[in-house]
Each structure stands twice: as C-alpha cells, then as structure tokens.
Amino acid sequence: MKIAILGGTGDEGFGLGYRWAAAGHEIIIGSRKDEKGAEAAVSMRDKLPNGNISGTDNLSAAQQAELVVLSVPYWAQASTLDSVKSALAGKLLLTVVAPTGEKAARVHRLESGLSAAEEAQNQLGEATSVVAAFQNIGAHHLLDLEHEMDCDVLVCGDKKDDKAVALQLCEDAGLRGVNAGALQNARAVEELTAVLIAINIIHKVKSAGIRITGLGN
C-alpha cells in the first residue's frame, strides 16, 4: 500500500513507517513543513536503502496516499485534520493518537467525553472512515527489526473491512492485532496509555505493553 504518515517525523510514526517500509509498503512521511518530511525520509532511507520512502508536507502526503496514518500529539490533531480534510475523502484514516494530560501517567479524560479517534471521525464526517490502533505501543524498539514486540495492538473501528486493513498492518509491523470492537472502545484503549506510562515509570522499564490471553494463538 501507499501509506502517508502525518507527523511521521515523531518516534512512533517514524518507527511504524520504518517497519512498514521494510515489509514492502510505500511510505510517505508527512510533516507541517515539507523540508522536515523530506529530511525524515532521507534518514529512513539511510536505515533502509531498498525502501520506497519519500517525505513532504502533510497535505501532499495525504493527497498521494491510499491510506493515511495520523501520528501527531493530541493538541495538533484538530488543526492537522482540518488542513488535510479534503484529501481524506474516500480514504481510511488510521489514528495512533493517545491524549495525555499534564501528568502523562494519569488517565486524562477529554472534555468531549469521547476518544480522540471519535473526535477525528466527527470532524471528518462520513466521507472518511477512522480506525484506532497502536495507542499502547511504545516506540522504543520499533527501529530494531530483529526485536520481537511482546505486546498486542487493540484495533477499534465501526467497519469490519477497515479493521481488517489495520490488522494486516499490525502483522506487517511484526505485531499481533486484536479486533477490540467499535470505535467507541478507543476511549478505554487510549486511556490505557497513561496506565502503561505509569507502569514504565514505577518499574523502571521502557516498553511495558499489553497481551490479550485466551484467543488461542
């Protein structure tokens, strides 16, 4: 697939893009400024010379892509989506955004009472379908392709076919995806990020994750 990563210069977006590029996907790194996207693409190609990787501004990246990944801080979500909304019509948006408050290790409830993913869906309307995934994945080991990521990815969305795309991308990144139900369930998934941050701090580790048991695989 041709995948645009908005905010792909950040650790998680860059790391996921790197793993997807290694799996054979075409990656377009988006940033607020095209030169930053281009610089990040050069850095990724240095690590993966055979990868199909480019970089540009967020709007250009979204226009070129089949699938768009949103990997920006929550405070930048609304403005980023507003700037690319026209380019997202008819496409799937995969959001990895997990809002945190001033104290990142404590659960932060949004004023809307919704998840960031639901807010994104409301902002974009029916023309774009939103799926939430990768909220609970630490970026620490993403650039090490030999490292086995010992955690699951909870995938939330309202359409089975869209979640199937996200689940395949989990597999392509070397992770197990788990269908976690409706987009509304992203509220709990996003809030789990604060719990994992707390566990990392308390136990002095960097990559605490979650594993769903009882699935038989």
N, C-alpha and C positions, 0 to 999 in steps of 0.2 A: 504493500500500500504506500501511497504518498501521504506522509504524516507531517503536519505542521505542529510545532510545539511553541505555543505562545508563552513567553517567559522561559524559553529554553536555555537561557544563559545561567539560570539558577541551578543549584546542585541536583535537585530531584529531576527537573525537566531534562537537564543535560544527561544525567545518568540513564534515565529511561530511553532517551533518544539514542544514546550510545549502544544500549543493548538491542534496541530495535534495528538500528543500522547494521549491527553485527549479524542479526537474523535475516537480513536481506531487504528490509524496508527502505524506502527513500525518505530521508529526513530533511525537513526544512526548519531551521531554528529561527524563531521569531523573537524580536525584541522591540522595545519602544523606538530604538534608533537602528537603522539598517546596518550601520557600521559595527555595532555591538553584536548583532546577529551574525554578520559575516566573520567577525573575529572568533566567535564561538565555534563556527563551522570549521575554520582553519584548525582550531585546537582539537576538535573532534576528529578531523581527518588525519592529524598527526598521530593520533592514537589508533586510528582505524583507516589506513591508507586506501583500502579497497572499498570503503563505504561510499554510498551515494548520498552525500551530505552537502547542504548549502545553507546559507543564512541571509536574512533580510529583515525588514520591519514586520511587525505583527500582521498588518493588513495584507501586505503582499504574500506573506506566508500562508495566511488563511485562504486567500484567493486561489493559490496554486494547489492546495491540498485536497485530498479526498476525505480525510478525517483530521479533525483539529483537536489538539490537547491543550487544555488550559492549566498552566502551571505558574501562577503568579500569586503573590501574597493576597489575602482576602481583601485588604484595603484597596487593592488595584483591580479587583475583579470587575466591578460595575463599569469603570471607565474603559478598561480593556475590551470588554464585550461590546460596549457602545461603539468603539472605534472600528470593530470588525463585523458588526451585526449583519451588514449587507452581504458579506462574503460567506456567512454561515448558513444561509438559506438552503434547505435541502440536504444539509450535511449533519453528521453526527459529531457532537462535542463531548469529549471525554474530559471531565474535570477531576483534577487531583487536589484541588484546593481544600485545605482544612483550617478553618479560622481558629486563631488562638487569641486570648486576651493579653493584658499586660503581664499577667503571671501565666506563662505558657503551660505550666504543669498543673493547672487547674481548669476544669471544664468551663468553657465560655459559651453562654447561650446568646444567640443573635437576637436583636430586638424584634425581628420579624417573627420569631418563633419557628422559622423554617431552617433547613440546612442551606449552606452556601450553594449547593447543587440545585435545590429547588428555586432559590432566588435567581440563579442563572437561567433556569428553564422559564420562569415567569418573565424575565427580562427579554428573552429571545423569542418567546411565543411559539406557536405550533409549527413554524417553518423550520425549526431546528430541534433535534432530539438530543437530550442531555443524559449522559450516564456518568455515575460517580465511581471512581476506583483509585487505588493506590494511596488513599489518605493515611494509611497506617504503616507505610513502608519507609524505613529510613534510607537516606541516600548514601550512607557511609560505604557500602560495599558494591554499589551499582557499577562502578567502573572496573571492578575486578571480575572478569567473565568466568574465572575459574572458581569463584566463591559461590557456594550453594546457599541461596537465600532461604533461611529457615523460618519462613512465615508465609501466611496466606494473604491473598488480596480479596477483600469483600467488594463485590460489584453490585451496585444498586441502579435500577432503572425501570421504566414502565413498559418497555418493549423487549420481548424475548430476543428478537433478531439483533437489536442493538447491544444487548448484554452479551450475546454470542460473539460479537466482534471484540468487545472488551476482554472477554475470557480468553480468546485466542491471543490477544496482545499480551495478556498475563503470561501465557505459556511461552510466547516468543521471547519474553524478557527473562525466562528462567524461573518463573514463579507459578504457584498454583492459584488460580482464580476460583472463587466460590460465589455462586449466584446467591445474593443476600436479599433478594426481593425488590420491592418497589423503591422508587427514588426517595420517597418519604423516609425510608430507613436510613438514608445517608445522614440523617440528623444524629443518630446514635453512632454511626461509623466515624463521622467527623469528630465527635466529642471523644471517642476513644484515643485520638491522637494525643490529647492532653494527659490521659492516663498513662500512655506509653512513655511520654516525655518524663513524667514523674517517676516511673519505674527505672528509666535510664539514669536519672539523677540519683535516686536512692541507692541503686545497686551498682552505680559507677560503671555502667556499660554504655554502648553506643547504638546498639541495634536490636533493642527489645522489640518483639513482634507478637503476632497472634497466630494460633494454629487452631483450626476447626477440626474437632475429632468426630468420629462416628460416621464418616462418609464412605469408608471402605476403600479409600485409595490415597 
